[in-house]
Amino acid sequence: MGASVVGIWKGITQDQLADQPSFYNDCKAWGDWMAERYNHPELLALHKRLGIEPLLSHATEGMNEREVNWVSPEQLAIAASRLREMVLAKDERVQPMLKVYSQNANNVDPIEDEFARDLSDVAAIATFAKEHGVKKMTLEVNW
């Protein structure tokens, strides 16, 4: 089953939805990783310890808007870039994240490269939102 992952915010237009950057390969691996993290409490704690907690922000079908932890585009872009740097530097602290991500990766390129590319895509979506004057956003994932 495929996944759809897009940046969303209050007042998003259909043009913004259609024009925002998307994932290089597809967004299934990222969407599955977003969901799978919640089965691994140690990954949630690791996000906090590494200062990349904005990457936990998400929405999905059926969630009430008040349940969403909205973040600024800057926060999301910085967190994605920070984790990307750690992945590419082969920082041992992020190995548990790579292990979980690899369960649903595309397996086209090395896992580190695929994960880093997805993180670049998340940062690009956040930058797009910032350029459109967005103050608070999240990533919405649906299957």
C-alpha positions in Angstrom: 0.0 0.0 0.0 1.3 3.5 -0.9 1.5 6.5 1.3 1.0 10.2 0.6 3.0 12.7 2.6 2.6 16.5 2.1 3.1 19.6 4.1 -0.1 21.1 5.4 -1.0 24.3 7.3 -4.1 26.3 8.1 -5.3 28.0 4.9 -3.3 25.9 2.5 -4.5 26.4 -1.1 -4.9 23.7 -3.7 -2.1 25.4 -5.7 0.3 25.2 -2.7 -0.7 21.6 -2.2 0.1 20.8 -5.8 3.2 23.0 -6.2 5.1 22.0 -3.0 8.2 19.8 -3.4 7.7 16.1 -3.1 9.8 13.1 -2.3 12.6 12.1 -4.8 11.7 8.4 -4.9 8.3 8.3 -3.3 7.0 9.0 0.1 6.0 5.5 1.2 9.3 4.8 3.1 9.0 8.2 4.9 5.3 7.7 5.7 5.9 4.2 7.0 8.8 5.4 9.1 6.7 8.2 10.5 4.1 5.6 11.6 6.6 2.9 12.7 8.4 5.2 15.1 5.4 5.2 17.5 6.0 1.4 18.0 9.5 2.2 19.3 9.4 4.5 22.4 13.2 4.6 22.4 13.1 6.4 19.0 10.7 9.0 20.3 13.0 9.7 23.2 16.0 9.8 20.9 14.3 12.5 18.8 14.1 14.6 22.0 17.7 13.9 23.1 19.0 14.8 19.6 17.0 18.0 19.4 15.0 16.9 16.4 11.6 16.7 18.1 9.9 18.8 15.4 10.2 15.7 13.1 7.6 14.0 15.3 5.0 16.6 14.2 2.4 14.9 12.0 -1.2 14.7 11.1 -3.2 11.9 9.5 -6.8 11.1 8.6 -9.1 11.2 11.6 -6.8 13.4 13.8 -8.4 16.4 15.4 -6.5 19.6 14.5 -6.0 20.2 18.3 -4.1 16.9 18.5 -1.4 18.1 16.0 1.9 19.4 17.4 2.2 22.2 14.9 5.8 23.5 14.3 7.3 26.4 12.4 8.7 25.6 9.0 12.1 26.7 10.3 12.0 24.2 13.2 11.1 21.4 10.8 13.8 22.3 8.3 16.5 22.6 11.0 15.5 19.3 12.5 15.5 17.5 9.2 18.9 19.0 8.2 20.4 18.2 11.6 19.3 14.5 11.4 20.5 14.4 7.8 24.0 15.6 8.9 24.1 12.9 11.6 23.0 10.2 9.1 25.7 11.2 6.6 28.3 11.4 9.3 27.4 7.9 10.3 26.7 9.1 13.8 26.1 5.9 15.9 23.3 7.6 17.8 21.0 7.5 14.8 21.6 3.8 13.9 18.3 2.8 15.7 16.4 5.2 13.4 18.1 3.8 10.3 17.3 0.3 11.4 13.6 1.1 11.7 13.6 3.2 8.4 15.2 0.3 6.6 12.2 -2.0 7.3 10.2 -0.1 4.6 12.9 1.6 2.6 12.9 1.5 -1.2 16.3 -0.4 -1.2 17.4 1.4 -4.4 20.4 3.1 -2.8 22.2 2.5 0.5 19.9 3.1 3.4 21.8 6.1 4.6 21.5 7.8 1.2 17.8 7.1 1.0 17.1 8.4 4.5 19.3 11.4 3.9 17.4 12.2 0.6 14.0 11.9 2.4 15.3 14.3 5.1 16.4 16.8 2.3 12.9 16.5 0.9 11.3 17.2 4.3 13.5 20.3 4.6 12.5 21.4 1.1 8.8 21.1 1.9 9.4 23.2 5.1 11.4 25.8 3.1 8.5 26.0 0.6 6.1 26.6 3.4 8.3 29.3 4.9 8.6 31.0 1.5 4.8 31.1 1.5 4.6 32.9 4.8 3.5 29.9 6.8 3.9 30.2 10.6 2.9 26.7 11.7 2.8 23.5 9.7 3.1 19.7 9.9 3.5 16.8 7.6 0.3 14.9 6.8 0.6 11.2 6.0 -2.2 9.1 4.6 -2.3 5.5 3.2 
